Amino acid sequence: MNILFVHQNFPGQFRHLAPALAGRGHRVVALTDSSNAQATEVTTFRYRHDATRPEAAATRLGRTFTEMTDRATTVARAAAQLAGRHAFVPDVVFGHLGWGETLFLREVFPAARHLVYAEFYYGARGRDSDFDPEFQRPGLARAMSVTARKAHLALAMAEADAALAPTRWQASTFPHEFAAKTTVCFDGVDTDRVRPDPAARFTLPTGQVLAPGDEVLTFVNRNFGPYRGFHVFMRALPAVLAARPEAQVVLVGGDGSSYESPPAGGGSWRERMLAELGDRLDLSRIHFVGRLAYDRYLALLQVGRVHAYLTYPFVLSWSMIEAMAAGCCLVASRTPPVEEFLTDGVTGRLVDFFDVAGWSHALIAALADPGAAAPLRLAARAHAVARCDLARVCLPRLLGFVESGGRQSDRAAAAGAGRG
């Protein structure tokens, strides 16, 4: 088969799937943005897109749709060049629907099966946009803006033959009319590699070497910000550090913007929270290590005694599943994406997202009694292996999904998730 992947930041969610398909003898090609510098072993073509934002006064609530259809136009023209100049005509096209790239590809490849990665569907209520009153101001104007942003997602789903969602909750954010064409399957974690390791070591910027058994609290974001609860976690730390004088806190992440805007007044969320908390924090025991190479990140999970994970009702992070697979003791937010995988007292501890005192208490208790957390660690890893193992669970289903053109979908799982 000829298979075309389309993703502005390829490989993205296709990092395991695309090479595996190529390894099975398919001709696999990727189409990505020219600004994407990620390496991949798959044959890749790039499109150059002028991402100039349209004038708000001219497009009003249609600005997002204009942005997405502008990109879709660029991608469609690049895809037409693949067919013409390079004689590549796919049997299957699989793209992420988040940036509009798939919208017009059926017009270029009408005979292909068109699949989309359905990661998240915006909603004005009960999801990320109205969750955090500290930074969000719900109201009619915001609700209309969020609703308008769904246009390209709905069109992409309507145009697709089948869709893939990584979790049941994320699938449930899409209208129930799309449930019948949606398969639920996580991207997969290599649980043979991501596992507990008593020999793991992590060296702090100070030169101190951490090992399993040390009192280490870990926290991971791509970029620090409210969507992943950075502000709540930081506010919990003064009490944790006071109660646990041997604890070391290691935070992985950058100072850019992932899902939210920078804080009002400029600067980064890290700077804002450090300024807010001031001398309440013992900065000699708080280590911001930036973004890490994967092996170092994995070693940090393996030496950690407790791992904190928070998220708005939004896309679940790979890092939470990797922490489970690494056998971490997780203390996590009681929000729907998390509750799909973690059960309080069984595979981790759940705390109300906004309960700063509750976070302090839960983290102190978990740091103080690693023996009590041992069953949680074992259960968390077992659950991650059973549901999210790459080689034995996820990849076979993902390969079947693509090779069948989405026809071998798990309709029962999708139908059970398809609410909203």
N, C-alpha and C positions, 0 to 999 in steps of 0.2 A: 504494500500500500504506500501511497504518497500521503504524508501527514504534515500539515502546516500548523505550527504553534505561533500564536500572536500574543505578544506581551511586551509592553513598553520597557519593562525591566527584566526581560528574560535572563535566566530561567525562572525566577520567581517560584511560584507553586509547582512548576513543572521540572524542577531540578533533578528529581529522580526518574520521573516518568519519561521524559523525552529521550534520555540516553538508553533507557531500558527498551523502548520501542525500536530505536536504531539497532540495538544489540540483537533484536529478534528478526532483523533483516528488512525492516521497513525503511523507506527513504524518508528521513525526517529533516525538515527545514524549519528554521525559526525566523520570524520577522519582528524586529525590535527597533526602538528609538535610537537614533545615532548618538545620543548622549549617554546611552547605557554602556558602561565600561566593564560589566561583569563578564568573566571568562566562561566559556562553555565549549564542550566537545562536539556540539551539534552544529551543522552547517547553518550559518546565520547571515541574514541580509538585514540591512538597516535602512530605515526611512528617516529623512530629515524633515522635521515638522517645526513650523513657526508657531510657537506656543503663546503668541501675543494674546493677552486677555481682551475680549471684546468690551466695548464701552458699555458700562452699566446703564447709562441713560438710554442707549439705543436698544439694548436687549432686555433690560429690566429683569423679571423673574426667569426669563429664558436664557440668561447668561450661561449657566452651566450646560444647557443643551446645545447652545451655540459652540461652546468650547469643545464639547464631545463630538459634535458632527463635523467641526473643522478637522479634528484629528482623524475621524473616520474617513473623511475625504482623502486626506494624505495617505492613510493606510491602504485604502482601496486602490489608489493610483499606483502605489508601490506593489501591491499584490498583482495588479494587471501587468506590471513589468516582469514580475516573476513568471507569469504565464507566457508572455510574449518573448522577452529577451532571453529568458533562461529555460523556457519550455517546461516549467514545473506547474503541473495542474494537480492539486491535491484531491484525494478521495475523502479526506477528513480535514476539517479546519477546526482547531481548538484554541479559543482565545479567552482572555480575562475580560469580563464585561465592564469593569470599573471605569475605564477611560474612553469608552466609545469606539474602540478599535474594530470591533466586530460588526458594527452596524450595517455596513454596505458590502460586506464580503460575499454575501449570497448573490449579489448582482455581478460579481466578478467570477465566482465559481458556482454556478447554479446547480451543477450535478453533484456537488460534494455534500456530505453530511456535516452540519454545522453544530458544534458543541461550544458551550460557554462555561467558564468557571464562575459560579454564582456565589460570591464571597459574602455579600451583605447588601440589604435593601434598606434604604433610609426610611425613617418613620418619625413623625412629629411627636409621637407619644410612646412611652414605654421602652425607648431605646436610648442611644447615646445623647441625642440632641436636647432632651429635657431632664437629664439625670442629675446634674450637679448644679444646684442653685447658686453656689458661690461664683461660678463663672458663666452661667447661662441664664438668660432672661426669657422664659417661655412667654408666649403671647401669640396673637393672630399673625403678626408680621413674620415672626420666626417660623411658625407652623407652615405658612404659605411658602416660604423660602425652601424649607426642607422638602415639602411635597413636590415643589417644582423640580428639585434635584433628582427626583426618581424617574423622570421622563426617559432618559437614555437607557436606564436599567430595565425598565418595562419593555421598551422597544427591542432591546437586545434579547431579552428572554422570549419575546413573542417571535422573533426571527429565528431563534435557535431550534434545532431538532431535539436537543436534549441538553440538560444542565447538570453540573456537578457542584455540590456544596460540601464543605469540609466537615461541618458538624450539623446535628439535627436542629440546634437552636438557630444557627445561621440560616439554614434552609427555611425555618419557620418565619423568618422576617419577610420572605417573599409572599406575594398574594397566593392564596390557596389554589387559584386557577392554574398556577404553574407547577403544582406538586406532582402531577402525573408524569411530567417530563424530567423530574429532578432525582438524581441519585445522590445519596449521602455517603461520603467516604473521606476520611482524613487523608492528608498528604503523605503521612507515614514518617516514622522515626526509626532509625537504625538502632534498635535496642540491643544488638550485639556489641555495638560501639558505645552507645550511651547507656551505661550501667554503673553500679557502684564499683569503686576501685580503692581498696585500702592502701594502695601504693601511690595514690594521687598526691601531688604537691602543687601549691600555688604560691608564687613569690609576689609579695606586695611591693609597691614602689619604694617602700622604706627598706627593703631587703629582707624583711621578716618572711619566713617560710611557713605557710599554713599546711596542715595535714588533717586527715580525717580524725575526729576526736577532739580537735580544737573547737573553741566556742566561736563559731563563725556564722554570721547572719548575712545572707545574700539577697540581692534585689537586682532585677534585670529589666531594662527598657531599651528599645532601639534608640529613642531619644526621651529624655526625662520630661514628663508632662502629666497633667491631670487625668488624661484618658486612661493611663495605666497606674493612677493612684499615687504618683510620686509625692504629691503634697500631703496626703494622708500618712504615708509611710514616714516621711521626714518628721511630721509632727508627733509621731509615736516614739521617735528615737530618744528624746531626752529622758523619758522615764525608763526606757529599756537600758540605756547606758548607765543610768544611776543605779539600777537594780542589779546589773550584771557587769561588774567592774573589769572582768576579763574578756568581755565580748569584743570582737572585731566585726565591723560592718563593712561589707564590700559591695559597691554599687557599680554595675556595668551599664554604660549608655553614653549617648552624646548630648550635646546642647542644641541641636537643631530642632526643627519642627516636623513631627510626623502627622498627627491628626488634629492638633489644636494650634491656635495662633500663639505667638510669643506673648508673654505677660504684658499687661498694660504698663506703659512706661518704658518698655524696651528691656533688653537683657535676656537672660535665659531663665528657665524655671529653676535651675540649680542655684543660680545667683539669688533669685527671689526668695527661695526657701531658706538659704543660708542667712540672708539678711533678716528674714522674719524671726528665725530662731536664735540667731546671735550666739551669745555665750552660754546658752542652754545646751549647746552641743559640745562634746569633747571631740574636737576635730582630729586629735591624734589617733582616734580609733575609728574614724570614718574615712574610707578610702574610695575615692572616685577614680576608677581605673580606665575610663573611656570605653571604647569599643575594642573587643578582643578577637584575636584569631580563634577559630572554632576549638582547637585543641586546648587553649588556655581557658576559654569559657567553660568547656566541659570539665576541666580539672577543678575549676572553681566550684561548680555544682557538686562535684564528688567530695570536696573537702568540707562543704558547708554542713553545719548542724541544723540550720533552719533556713528555708527559702520562703520569702514573702512574695506573693503575687496578687495584684489588684487589677481590675479592669472595669470600666463602664460596661453597660450592656452593648457590647460591640464585638468585633472580630477577636476570636481567641488567639493568643500568642502561641507560636511554636514552643517558646521557652517554657511554658507551663507543662506541656506534655514531655518535653525533654527533662525537666526537673523531676517529674514523676518517674520516668524511665531510669534516671540516675539514682533513684532511691532516696530522694530528698524528703525531709519532713516539711510538708507544705502548710503554710498558714495563708489562706487565700480569701478573697472577697466573696461574700454571699451574693453573687450576681449570676444571672442565667447562663452565660457562657461557661462559667466555672462549675456551676452546680450540675451540668451535664456530665462532668468527669469526676468531680470530687464529692464524696459523701462525708459530712461532718462526723468525726469520730471513727471513721472507717478507713478512708484513704487520705485524710488530711483534716485540718481544722478550718472552719469557715467563720468569718467575722463580718458583721455589717460594714459595708464599704466606708461609711462616714464616721464610725465609732472609734475615734482616736484612742480613747481610754481602753476600749475593748481590744484594739490592736496591740497597745502596749502590754496589756495583761496576757494576751495569747502568746505573744512573742517571748515575753519573759518566762512564762510557764514552759514553753517548748525548749528554750535554751537551757533552762534549769534542770530539766529531767529528760535527757536523751534516751534513757532506757524506756520510758513510757511511750516514746515516739517510734520505737523500733517496729511494732506491728503496723503502724501507719505507713512507714517507709516501705515495708514489704508489700503491703496491700496496694500502695500507689504504683509501685513498679509492676506488680502483677496485672493491674488494670491497664496500664499503658501498653504492656506487651500483648495482652489479649485483644485490645481494641485498635491499637495504633502501630503495631509492629510493621515495619516497611516490607520486608521480604516475604513474610508469611501471611500477612493479613491485607495490607493496603495495596501494595503494588500489584498482586494478582487481580484484584478487583478493578484497579485503575486501568490496567492493560486490557482487561475484558471490556471495560466501558468504551475505550477508544477504538479498539479493534472491531467492536460491534457497531460503531457509529452511534453509541449511546442507546442501542436497542436493548442491551442486557442490563437495564437499570433495576435498582432495588426499589421497586415502586412502593412496597409496603412500608419501608422505612421512611421514604419521602412523604408518602401520604400521611403517615403519623406525625411528621414534622411540619407539614404544609399548612400552617395557620398564620394569619396576620394580614 
